[in-house]
Amino acid sequence: MIYFDNAATSFPKPSAVYSEISRCLDKYCGNPGRSDHKLSIDAARKIYSCREKLADLYGFSHPEAITFTYNATYALNMALKARIKKGCHVLISDIEHNAVLRPIHKLAEDGLISYSIYKSGSKEEVIDSINKLIRPNTSLIVANHYSNITSITLPIDTIADYAAAHGLKLICDASQSSGVYPYRLDTGKISALCAPAHKGLYGIQGVGFIINCDTLSGNTVIEGGGGTNSHDKAMPTFLPDRYEAGTANTPGIAALDTAVDFIKRITVEEIGHKENLLKNRFAEGLGSIKNIRIYGNVLESGGIVSFGHRYHAPSEIGRYLADNNICVRSGYHCSPLAHKTIGSGDGGSVRVSLGYFNTKAEIDKALSILSRYN
């Protein structure tokens, strides 16, 4: 089997990740922060260890400000709703995932906020588009750093500089860039960064997180027990407890803790470099196959290529590749804004998303199989 669906979830994981899940379940899977016994204490220590490793990976000095969630969708919803005030105006990009578009649309539909969509492109084009849309009540910008359907990227550092200069909060969706882009968050220009464990960080499904870079005690999205201040009716005001209600996914966080060790050993830069080389090899070969159209600028960052066929729907190509033991994703990939931006048309696109464990031989075999589908 050839696995080219890493933008959905990375596979395989480093072998140590699987081992740590088993060790957690066998040795220290108590309820973290709830009891004084060893299993509970060891679970809490492992979770804090993961906060510390993530903080170091992202160039951030406050591990206690990292909130664990179920996935990046929960993280983005929480980050947005904690920072949005009634009557404000929000800017989102034209490559946002539904994890941003849908909560923003719902808030606008309920009459709580208004929003506008700025254009992706070069640094100058992005800032020009934001400048044309900004209003006196604009308070927040959302930026999907790397698109989940093409190699389109947003100039996150430029947007961060702009937001800081104009007193705006910035939420970064790092779902596709985490693990391949070397973030340095201690500048304070990004208010919150959200990501899942199971994609470029090589953890497992069921864990996401928010790195809260601003001083925040905003609206809560879910309330409940957290092991501290149990006598209070309101959620704690301090992080991470304010946004972590209920029992944490200790095995999933333990897996992420181990996965971060793998990433730091290989380095984010090396992983990103390898994925980009594989992406370029695939895109170059794909460009020589007749009736294929590649969407977006493949020379930008990331390991994703989306394409369509002159005569066959994306779903047909997806089934053909699956029948040949090649795993890709076809359709709209939960990102209709981005598909509108790239002009993919009916049916969306076929997405090939590469990871660190893919090889040149797999690229060449997949291209050979695709070249016979005409």
KEKE-3310 file (N, C-alpha, C; in steps of 0.2 Angstrom, whole numbers, plus 5000, padded with zeros to 4 digits):
npx = (5004:5002:5003:4996:4989:4992:4988:4976:4977:4992:5002:5013:5015:5029:5038:5040:5029:5018:5022:5023:5010:5004:5012:5008:4994:4997:5005:5003:4991:4981:4968:4972:4978:4968:4969:4979:4987:4999:4997:4989:4996:5008:5002:4998:5010:5016:5007:5010:5024:5022:5016:5027:5036:5030:5029:5043:5045:5038:5044:5041:5037:5029:5023:5011:5001:4996:4983:4974:4964:4951:4953:4959:4949:4940:4949:4951:4938:4936:4947:4943:4930:4933:4939:4932:4921:4904:4897:4909:4921:4927:4941:4944:4953:4954:4956:4952:4948:4933:4933:4935:4927:4914:4910:4912:4903:4891:4891:4890:4878:4869:4869:4879:4892:4901:4909:4923:4931:4948:4960:4971:4989:5003:5014:5012:5000:4991:4991:4987:4974:4968:4969:4960:4948:4947:4939:4933:4928:4935:4943:4950:4960:4960:4971:4974:4988:4995:4987:4975:4973:4981:4997:4996:5001:5000:5007:5012:5021:5021:5008:5006:5015:5007:4995:4999:5004:4992:4985:4977:4970:4977:4974:4981:4979:4987:4986:4991:5004:5011:5025:5032:5035:5046:5040:5041:5035:5037:5037:5025:5016:5007:4991:4985:4988:4983:4982:4982:4986:4988:4992:5005:5012:5013:5007:4992:4975:4962:4967:4971:4977:4978:4989:4990:4995:4992:4987:4974:4958:4945:4929:4922:4920:4916:4911:4915:4922:4938:4948:4953:4950:4937:4926:4921:4908:4910:4921:4939:4950:4963:4976:4981:4968:4956:4951:4951:4940:4934:4940:4956:4964:4974:4982:4983:4989:5001:5006:5008:5018:5029:5029:5033:5047:5052:5051:5059:5071:5073:5072:5062:5065:5071:5061:5052:5059:5061:5048:5044:5053:5048:5035:5038:5044:5033:5024:5031:5032:5018:5014:5018:5009:4996:4980:4979:4976:4985:4982:4984:4999:5013:5025:5026:5026:5025:5018:5008:4998:4986:4975:4966:4956:4954:4944:4939:4930:4935:4932:4931:4945:4950:4944:4950:4964:4963:4959:4971:4979:4983:4982:4973:4965:4949:4938:4930:4937:4933:4934:4928:4930:4943:4943:4935:4944:4955:4948:4943:4931:4917:4915:4927:4944:4958:4968:4984:4994:5009:5021:5034:5038:5036:5042:5054:5052:5039:5033:5036:5030:5017:5015:5017:5006:4995:4998:4992:4979:4968)
npy = (4994:5011:5026:5041:5051:5061:5073:5072:5063:5058:5044:5030:5030:5035:5022:5022:5029:5021:5011:5019:5022:5010:5008:5018:5015:5004:5007:5020:5026:5034:5045:5061:5074:5072:5065:5059:5048:5037:5033:5043:5055:5052:5052:5065:5071:5067:5073:5087:5086:5085:5097:5105:5101:5104:5118:5121:5117:5126:5138:5145:5152:5148:5135:5131:5139:5132:5123:5108:5099:5091:5090:5099:5106:5108:5116:5127:5132:5135:5144:5155:5158:5162:5174:5183:5196:5203:5211:5214:5214:5202:5196:5183:5171:5167:5154:5146:5133:5123:5122:5134:5143:5139:5140:5154:5159:5155:5163:5175:5173:5172:5185:5191:5194:5202:5197:5197:5192:5190:5190:5177:5176:5185:5193:5207:5207:5201:5209:5221:5217:5215:5228:5234:5229:5231:5237:5250:5242:5230:5217:5205:5194:5179:5166:5153:5145:5135:5130:5116:5110:5113:5119:5132:5145:5156:5172:5171:5178:5191:5194:5193:5204:5215:5213:5216:5229:5235:5233:5221:5205:5189:5173:5158:5145:5131:5118:5111:5116:5113:5105:5105:5118:5130:5137:5152:5158:5167:5181:5186:5191:5183:5178:5166:5149:5135:5118:5100:5084:5073:5075:5082:5082:5069:5062:5054:5052:5062:5071:5089:5105:5122:5135:5148:5163:5176:5186:5179:5178:5174:5171:5155:5139:5126:5119:5112:5099:5101:5097:5107:5120:5116:5119:5131:5139:5144:5142:5141:5155:5155:5148:5131:5127:5134:5131:5118:5107:5092:5075:5072:5066:5055:5044:5048:5061:5057:5050:5060:5067:5058:5058:5071:5071:5063:5072:5082:5076:5073:5085:5100:5107:5098:5088:5096:5100:5087:5083:5094:5091:5079:5082:5091:5082:5074:5083:5088:5076:5074:5084:5081:5072:5069:5078:5081:5093:5104:5111:5127:5135:5125:5128:5134:5132:5116:5099:5096:5092:5096:5090:5089:5080:5081:5073:5064:5063:5069:5059:5047:5046:5044:5032:5024:5025:5020:5006:5002:5001:5014:5027:5041:5057:5062:5075:5089:5091:5098:5111:5122:5136:5137:5129:5136:5147:5142:5137:5125:5118:5108:5094:5095:5091:5080:5075:5074:5071:5072:5064:5062:5049:5044:5039:5041:5031:5027:5038:5038:5026:5028:5039:5032:5023:5032:5038:5029:5031:5036)
npz = (5000:4996:5004:5003:5010:5020:5024:5029:5040:5047:5042:5042:5060:5070:5077:5091:5096:5095:5105:5116:5119:5123:5134:5142:5145:5152:5163:5168:5167:5175:5181:5177:5188:5197:5209:5223:5221:5214:5200:5195:5197:5189:5177:5176:5176:5164:5155:5157:5154:5140:5137:5140:5130:5118:5119:5119:5105:5098:5101:5113:5129:5139:5145:5152:5147:5136:5129:5129:5118:5109:5096:5081:5076:5087:5095:5087:5087:5101:5103:5094:5100:5112:5111:5103:5103:5105:5091:5085:5070:5059:5051:5039:5029:5011:5010:5021:5031:5035:5048:5053:5045:5047:5061:5062:5052:5058:5070:5064:5057:5068:5072:5080:5076:5062:5046:5035:5019:5016:5002:4997:4992:4987:4999:4998:4991:5000:5011:5005:5002:5015:5020:5013:5018:5031:5046:5057:5068:5067:5075:5075:5066:5056:5050:5040:5039:5030:5016:5016:5004:4993:4989:4992:5003:5017:5021:5035:5045:5040:5041:5055:5059:5054:5061:5074:5073:5071:5082:5083:5086:5081:5075:5072:5061:5061:5056:5045:5044:5056:5062:5051:5049:5056:5069:5080:5093:5104:5101:5103:5093:5087:5093:5096:5092:5084:5082:5077:5084:5076:5063:5055:5066:5070:5080:5087:5083:5091:5099:5101:5101:5109:5108:5118:5116:5120:5134:5142:5147:5143:5135:5140:5132:5135:5150:5166:5177:5183:5192:5200:5211:5214:5222:5217:5207:5194:5180:5182:5182:5177:5166:5162:5165:5164:5151:5150:5153:5161:5158:5153:5137:5141:5135:5122:5123:5128:5117:5109:5116:5114:5100:5097:5102:5092:5081:5085:5085:5072:5066:5062:5051:5042:5040:5034:5023:5016:5013:5004:4994:4989:4986:4975:4966:4963:4958:4946:4939:4937:4930:4917:4912:4902:4900:4913:4926:4937:4952:4960:4966:4965:4969:4981:4999:5009:5008:4998:4984:4973:4960:4945:4932:4914:4909:4919:4934:4951:4961:4953:4950:4962:4967:4957:4960:4973:4971:4966:4977:4982:4992:4993:4994:4988:4982:4991:5003:5015:5013:5005:5003:4999:4988:4979:4978:4971:4959:4956:4952:4949:4960:4966:4970:4967:4980:4984:4997:5006:5017:5029:5029:5016:5000:4986:4977:4979:4974:4961:4957:4959:4949:4938:4938:4937:4925:4916:4916:4907)
capx = (5000:5006:4999:4997:4984:4994:4985:4970:4980:4998:5003:5013:5018:5035:5036:5040:5023:5014:5025:5021:5002:5004:5016:5004:4989:4999:5009:5002:4985:4976:4965:4977:4976:4962:4971:4986:4990:5005:4995:4986:5002:5012:4998:4998:5017:5017:5004:5014:5029:5020:5016:5034:5040:5027:5032:5050:5045:5035:5048:5036:5040:5024:5019:5005:4996:4994:4977:4973:4957:4950:4956:4960:4942:4938:4954:4949:4931:4938:4951:4939:4925:4936:4942:4927:4916:4898:4898:4916:4921:4933:4944:4946:4956:4950:4958:4951:4945:4927:4933:4935:4922:4907:4909:4912:4897:4886:4891:4887:4871:4866:4869:4884:4898:4901:4916:4925:4936:4953:4963:4978:4993:5010:5014:5009:4993:4987:4991:4982:4967:4966:4969:4954:4943:4948:4934:4934:4927:4939:4946:4953:4962:4962:4975:4976:4995:4996:4981:4974:4971:4986:5003:4995:5003:4999:5013:5010:5025:5019:5001:5007:5017:5002:4990:5002:5004:4986:4981:4972:4972:4978:4973:4984:4977:4993:4985:4995:5011:5014:5029:5036:5037:5049:5037:5044:5029:5038:5036:5018:5012:5001:4987:4984:4990:4979:4984:4980:4992:4988:4994:5012:5016:5014:5003:4986:4968:4959:4971:4973:4979:4979:4995:4987:5001:4990:4985:4967:4953:4939:4923:4923:4916:4913:4912:4915:4927:4945:4952:4956:4944:4930:4920:4918:4903:4913:4928:4945:4952:4970:4977:4976:4962:4950:4948:4951:4935:4934:4946:4961:4965:4981:4986:4984:4994:5007:5008:5011:5024:5034:5030:5037:5054:5054:5051:5065:5077:5074:5071:5056:5067:5073:5055:5049:5063:5060:5041:5044:5056:5044:5030:5041:5045:5027:5021:5034:5029:5011:5013:5019:5003:4991:4973:4979:4977:4987:4979:4988:5006:5016:5032:5025:5028:5021:5019:5002:4997:4979:4974:4960:4957:4949:4938:4936:4929:4940:4930:4933:4952:4951:4943:4955:4970:4962:4959:4978:4982:4986:4978:4973:4958:4946:4932:4931:4941:4930:4937:4925:4933:4949:4941:4933:4950:4959:4944:4943:4925:4912:4919:4933:4950:4961:4973:4990:4998:5015:5024:5041:5039:5035:5048:5054:5050:5032:5031:5037:5025:5010:5014:5016:4999:4991:4999:4988:4972:4966)
capy = (5000:5018:5031:5048:5055:5063:5080:5070:5060:5055:5037:5027:5034:5033:5015:5023:5032:5015:5008:5023:5021:5004:5009:5023:5011:4998:5009:5027:5029:5036:5052:5066:5079:5071:5061:5059:5041:5037:5033:5050:5059:5051:5054:5073:5073:5066:5079:5093:5085:5086:5105:5108:5099:5108:5125:5122:5116:5132:5144:5148:5151:5147:5128:5131:5142:5127:5120:5102:5099:5084:5090:5106:5110:5111:5121:5134:5135:5138:5150:5160:5161:5165:5181:5187:5200:5204:5217:5215:5212:5197:5194:5176:5171:5163:5147:5144:5126:5124:5123:5142:5146:5137:5144:5162:5160:5154:5169:5180:5172:5174:5192:5193:5197:5202:5195:5198:5187:5193:5186:5174:5178:5187:5197:5213:5206:5199:5215:5225:5214:5216:5235:5236:5226:5232:5242:5252:5237:5224:5215:5198:5191:5172:5164:5146:5146:5131:5127:5109:5107:5115:5122:5139:5147:5163:5175:5172:5183:5198:5196:5194:5211:5219:5213:5219:5236:5238:5231:5216:5198:5185:5166:5155:5138:5128:5111:5108:5118:5111:5099:5107:5125:5132:5143:5156:5162:5172:5188:5189:5194:5178:5178:5159:5145:5129:5112:5093:5080:5067:5076:5083:5080:5061:5059:5050:5056:5063:5077:5095:5110:5129:5139:5154:5167:5182:5185:5178:5175:5176:5166:5148:5135:5121:5120:5106:5098:5101:5095:5113:5125:5112:5123:5137:5138:5146:5139:5145:5161:5153:5143:5129:5125:5138:5129:5111:5104:5085:5071:5073:5060:5054:5040:5052:5066:5053:5048:5066:5069:5054:5060:5077:5069:5061:5078:5086:5073:5074:5093:5102:5109:5092:5085:5101:5100:5081:5084:5098:5088:5074:5086:5094:5077:5072:5088:5088:5070:5074:5089:5078:5067:5073:5079:5083:5100:5105:5117:5131:5136:5120:5130:5136:5127:5110:5093:5094:5093:5094:5090:5087:5077:5083:5068:5060:5066:5067:5053:5042:5045:5042:5025:5020:5024:5015:5000:5001:5002:5020:5031:5048:5060:5066:5079:5096:5092:5102:5118:5125:5143:5136:5126:5142:5151:5138:5136:5117:5116:5103:5088:5097:5089:5074:5078:5069:5074:5068:5064:5061:5042:5043:5038:5043:5025:5027:5044:5036:5021:5032:5042:5027:5021:5038:5039:5024:5032:5041)
capz = (5000:4996:5008:5001:5013:5027:5026:5033:5046:5045:5043:5048:5065:5073:5081:5098:5097:5097:5111:5122:5120:5127:5141:5146:5147:5157:5168:5171:5164:5180:5179:5179:5192:5201:5215:5225:5220:5209:5193:5193:5197:5184:5171:5176:5174:5157:5151:5158:5149:5133:5136:5139:5123:5113:5120:5116:5098:5095:5103:5117:5135:5144:5144:5156:5142:5131:5131:5125:5115:5106:5089:5079:5075:5094:5096:5083:5090:5107:5102:5091:5104:5118:5109:5099:5107:5101:5087:5081:5063:5059:5044:5037:5022:5006:5010:5027:5032:5038:5055:5054:5041:5050:5067:5060:5049:5063:5074:5060:5056:5074:5073:5085:5073:5055:5044:5027:5017:5012:4997:4998:4987:4989:5005:4996:4989:5006:5016:5002:5003:5022:5021:5009:5021:5038:5048:5064:5073:5066:5081:5074:5059:5056:5045:5039:5037:5024:5014:5016:4998:4988:4992:4994:5010:5019:5024:5042:5049:5038:5044:5062:5060:5053:5066:5080:5072:5071:5088:5081:5088:5076:5076:5066:5060:5059:5056:5040:5044:5062:5061:5045:5049:5062:5073:5085:5096:5109:5099:5105:5088:5086:5099:5097:5087:5084:5078:5079:5085:5072:5056:5054:5072:5070:5086:5085:5083:5097:5103:5097:5106:5107:5111:5120:5117:5123:5141:5140:5152:5139:5136:5139:5127:5139:5157:5170:5182:5180:5197:5204:5213:5213:5226:5213:5202:5188:5178:5185:5177:5175:5161:5156:5168:5161:5145:5150:5157:5160:5159:5147:5134:5143:5130:5116:5124:5129:5111:5106:5119:5111:5093:5097:5103:5085:5077:5087:5083:5064:5065:5058:5045:5038:5038:5029:5016:5013:5010:4999:4988:4987:4982:4969:4961:4961:4953:4940:4935:4936:4924:4910:4911:4898:4903:4920:4928:4944:4955:4964:4964:4968:4971:4988:5004:5010:5004:4995:4977:4971:4953:4942:4925:4909:4907:4924:4941:4956:4964:4949:4950:4969:4967:4953:4964:4979:4968:4964:4983:4983:4997:4992:4995:4983:4985:4993:5009:5020:5012:4999:5001:4995:4981:4975:4976:4965:4953:4955:4949:4952:4962:4970:4967:4970:4984:4986:5003:5007:5023:5030:5028:5009:4997:4979:4974:4979:4970:4954:4955:4958:4943:4932:4938:4935:4918:4912:4917:4902)
cpx = (5004:5001:5001:4991:4986:4991:4978:4972:4987:4999:5009:5015:5025:5034:5036:5033:5018:5016:5023:5014:5001:5007:5011:4998:4990:5002:5007:4996:4979:4973:4969:4975:4970:4963:4978:4990:4995:5002:4992:4992:5006:5008:4999:5005:5018:5013:5007:5021:5028:5019:5023:5037:5036:5029:5038:5050:5043:5039:5043:5038:5035:5020:5012:4999:4994:4988:4976:4966:4957:4953:4957:4954:4940:4943:4952:4943:4933:4942:4947:4934:4927:4938:4937:4922:4910:4899:4904:4915:4928:4935:4946:4949:4952:4952:4957:4947:4938:4927:4934:4928:4915:4906:4908:4905:4891:4886:4888:4880:4866:4866:4874:4890:4896:4908:4917:4930:4941:4957:4970:4982:5000:5009:5010:5002:4988:4986:4986:4975:4964:4965:4962:4947:4942:4943:4936:4933:4930:4943:4951:4954:4963:4966:4977:4983:4996:4989:4981:4973:4976:4992:5002:4997:5001:5005:5012:5014:5023:5012:5002:5010:5012:4997:4993:5003:4998:4981:4976:4975:4973:4978:4976:4982:4983:4992:4989:5002:5014:5018:5033:5038:5040:5046:5042:5039:5030:5038:5030:5014:5006:4998:4986:4985:4986:4982:4982:4986:4993:4990:5002:5016:5016:5011:4997:4980:4966:4962:4972:4975:4979:4985:4992:4993:4999:4988:4977:4964:4946:4934:4925:4918:4912:4915:4912:4921:4934:4950:4955:4949:4937:4924:4917:4913:4906:4920:4934:4947:4959:4970:4981:4969:4956:4947:4949:4946:4935:4940:4950:4962:4973:4985:4987:4989:5001:5010:5011:5017:5030:5035:5034:5045:5056:5055:5058:5071:5078:5075:5065:5059:5068:5066:5052:5052:5061:5053:5041:5048:5052:5038:5032:5042:5038:5024:5024:5032:5022:5010:5015:5014:4998:4984:4973:4980:4979:4984:4984:4995:5010:5023:5032:5026:5023:5021:5012:5001:4990:4978:4967:4961:4952:4943:4935:4935:4934:4938:4932:4941:4954:4950:4948:4961:4969:4962:4967:4982:4986:4981:4978:4966:4955:4940:4934:4935:4939:4933:4934:4927:4939:4948:4939:4939:4954:4955:4944:4937:4922:4917:4925:4939:4952:4967:4978:4994:5003:5018:5031:5042:5038:5042:5048:5051:5042:5029:5031:5032:5018:5009:5013:5009:4994:4992:4995:4981:4970:4961)
cpy = (5006:5023:5038:5053:5058:5070:5078:5067:5057:5047:5034:5032:5032:5027:5017:5026:5026:5012:5012:5023:5015:5004:5013:5019:5006:5001:5016:5030:5031:5043:5057:5072:5078:5068:5061:5053:5042:5037:5040:5055:5058:5053:5062:5075:5072:5071:5085:5092:5087:5094:5108:5107:5103:5116:5126:5121:5122:5138:5148:5147:5149:5140:5128:5135:5138:5123:5114:5102:5092:5084:5098:5110:5112:5116:5128:5137:5138:5144:5156:5163:5164:5172:5185:5190:5202:5211:5218:5212:5208:5196:5187:5176:5167:5156:5143:5137:5128:5124:5130:5145:5145:5140:5152:5163:5159:5160:5175:5179:5173:5181:5195:5196:5199:5200:5197:5193:5190:5188:5183:5177:5180:5191:5203:5212:5204:5205:5220:5223:5216:5223:5237:5234:5228:5238:5245:5247:5231:5223:5209:5196:5183:5170:5157:5146:5142:5129:5119:5106:5108:5117:5129:5140:5155:5166:5176:5177:5190:5199:5197:5201:5216:5219:5217:5226:5239:5236:5226:5209:5194:5177:5163:5147:5135:5120:5108:5110:5116:5105:5100:5114:5127:5138:5146:5160:5167:5179:5191:5192:5190:5177:5171:5155:5138:5124:5105:5090:5075:5069:5077:5082:5073:5058:5055:5055:5056:5068:5083:5099:5117:5132:5146:5159:5174:5181:5185:5175:5176:5171:5159:5145:5129:5121:5113:5105:5098:5099:5101:5117:5122:5115:5129:5135:5139:5143:5144:5150:5159:5148:5137:5127:5128:5134:5121:5107:5096:5081:5071:5066:5058:5050:5044:5058:5063:5051:5054:5068:5065:5056:5067:5076:5067:5067:5082:5083:5073:5081:5094:5104:5104:5089:5090:5100:5093:5081:5088:5095:5083:5077:5088:5088:5074:5077:5089:5082:5071:5079:5087:5073:5071:5072:5080:5090:5100:5111:5121:5131:5130:5122:5132:5130:5121:5105:5091:5096:5091:5095:5088:5084:5080:5079:5065:5064:5064:5061:5047:5040:5042:5035:5021:5019:5019:5008:4997:5002:5008:5025:5038:5051:5064:5070:5086:5097:5097:5109:5121:5132:5142:5133:5132:5146:5148:5137:5129:5115:5111:5097:5089:5095:5082:5077:5072:5073:5069:5069:5062:5053:5040:5042:5040:5037:5025:5033:5041:5030:5024:5035:5038:5024:5026:5039:5034:5025:5038:5038)
cpz = (5000:4999:5007:5004:5020:5029:5030:5040:5044:5047:5039:5054:5067:5077:5088:5100:5099:5104:5117:5124:5125:5134:5145:5149:5152:5163:5172:5169:5170:5177:5182:5183:5197:5208:5217:5224:5214:5201:5191:5193:5191:5177:5170:5174:5167:5153:5152:5154:5142:5132:5136:5133:5118:5113:5117:5108:5095:5097:5108:5124:5141:5143:5147:5152:5136:5133:5126:5124:5112:5099:5087:5078:5082:5096:5093:5086:5096:5107:5099:5097:5110:5117:5105:5104:5102:5098:5084:5074:5063:5052:5044:5030:5017:5005:5017:5027:5035:5045:5058:5051:5045:5056:5066:5057:5054:5068:5070:5058:5062:5076:5078:5082:5065:5052:5037:5026:5013:5008:4999:4992:4990:4996:5003:4995:4995:5010:5012:5003:5010:5023:5018:5013:5028:5040:5055:5070:5072:5072:5080:5067:5060:5050:5045:5035:5030:5023:5015:5010:4992:4992:4993:5001:5011:5022:5031:5046:5047:5041:5051:5063:5059:5058:5073:5079:5072:5077:5087:5084:5081:5078:5070:5066:5057:5058:5051:5041:5051:5060:5055:5044:5056:5066:5078:5088:5101:5107:5101:5100:5086:5093:5101:5091:5089:5080:5081:5080:5080:5065:5056:5060:5074:5077:5083:5086:5090:5102:5098:5103:5104:5111:5112:5121:5120:5131:5140:5146:5149:5140:5136:5135:5130:5146:5161:5175:5179:5186:5201:5205:5212:5217:5222:5208:5195:5187:5181:5179:5174:5170:5164:5159:5165:5155:5144:5155:5155:5159:5152:5144:5135:5138:5124:5117:5125:5122:5108:5109:5116:5104:5093:5098:5096:5081:5078:5085:5076:5062:5060:5051:5040:5036:5033:5022:5013:5010:5004:4993:4985:4983:4975:4964:4959:4956:4947:4936:4933:4930:4917:4908:4907:4901:4910:4921:4935:4946:4960:4962:4968:4971:4978:4993:5005:5006:5000:4988:4976:4963:4951:4935:4920:4908:4913:4931:4946:4960:4960:4950:4957:4970:4963:4957:4970:4976:4966:4971:4984:4987:4995:4994:4990:4985:4986:5000:5014:5019:5006:4998:4997:4988:4976:4973:4970:4959:4951:4952:4953:4954:4966:4966:4970:4974:4986:4991:5006:5014:5024:5028:5021:5006:4989:4975:4973:4975:4963:4952:4954:4952:4937:4932:4935:4927:4913:4913:4913:4897)
residu = (MET:ILE:TYR:PHE:ASP:ASN:ALA:ALA:THR:SER:PHE:PRO:LYS:PRO:SER:ALA:VAL:TYR:SER:GLU:ILE:SER:ARG:CYS:LEU:ASP:LYS:TYR:CYS:GLY:ASN:PRO:GLY:ARG:SER:ASP:HIS:LYS:LEU:SER:ILE:ASP:ALA:ALA:ARG:LYS:ILE:TYR:SER:CYS:ARG:GLU:LYS:LEU:ALA:ASP:LEU:TYR:GLY:PHE:SER:HIS:PRO:GLU:ALA:ILE:THR:PHE:THR:TYR:ASN:ALA:THR:TYR:ALA:LEU:ASN:MET:ALA:LEU:LYS:ALA:ARG:ILE:LYS:LYS:GLY:CYS:HIS:VAL:LEU:ILE:SER:ASP:ILE:GLU:HIS:ASN:ALA:VAL:LEU:ARG:PRO:ILE:HIS:LYS:LEU:ALA:GLU:ASP:GLY:LEU:ILE:SER:TYR:SER:ILE:TYR:LYS:SER:GLY:SER:LYS:GLU:GLU:VAL:ILE:ASP:SER:ILE:ASN:LYS:LEU:ILE:ARG:PRO:ASN:THR:SER:LEU:ILE:VAL:ALA:ASN:HIS:TYR:SER:ASN:ILE:THR:SER:ILE:THR:LEU:PRO:ILE:ASP:THR:ILE:ALA:ASP:TYR:ALA:ALA:ALA:HIS:GLY:LEU:LYS:LEU:ILE:CYS:ASP:ALA:SER:GLN:SER:SER:GLY:VAL:TYR:PRO:TYR:ARG:LEU:ASP:THR:GLY:LYS:ILE:SER:ALA:LEU:CYS:ALA:PRO:ALA:HIS:LYS:GLY:LEU:TYR:GLY:ILE:GLN:GLY:VAL:GLY:PHE:ILE:ILE:ASN:CYS:ASP:THR:LEU:SER:GLY:ASN:THR:VAL:ILE:GLU:GLY:GLY:GLY:GLY:THR:ASN:SER:HIS:ASP:LYS:ALA:MET:PRO:THR:PHE:LEU:PRO:ASP:ARG:TYR:GLU:ALA:GLY:THR:ALA:ASN:THR:PRO:GLY:ILE:ALA:ALA:LEU:ASP:THR:ALA:VAL:ASP:PHE:ILE:LYS:ARG:ILE:THR:VAL:GLU:GLU:ILE:GLY:HIS:LYS:GLU:ASN:LEU:LEU:LYS:ASN:ARG:PHE:ALA:GLU:GLY:LEU:GLY:SER:ILE:LYS:ASN:ILE:ARG:ILE:TYR:GLY:ASN:VAL:LEU:GLU:SER:GLY:GLY:ILE:VAL:SER:PHE:GLY:HIS:ARG:TYR:HIS:ALA:PRO:SER:GLU:ILE:GLY:ARG:TYR:LEU:ALA:ASP:ASN:ASN:ILE:CYS:VAL:ARG:SER:GLY:TYR:HIS:CYS:SER:PRO:LEU:ALA:HIS:LYS:THR:ILE:GLY:SER:GLY:ASP:GLY:GLY:SER:VAL:ARG:VAL:SER:LEU:GLY:TYR:PHE:ASN:THR:LYS:ALA:GLU:ILE:ASP:LYS:ALA:LEU:SER:ILE:LEU:SER:ARG:TYR:ASN)
# end
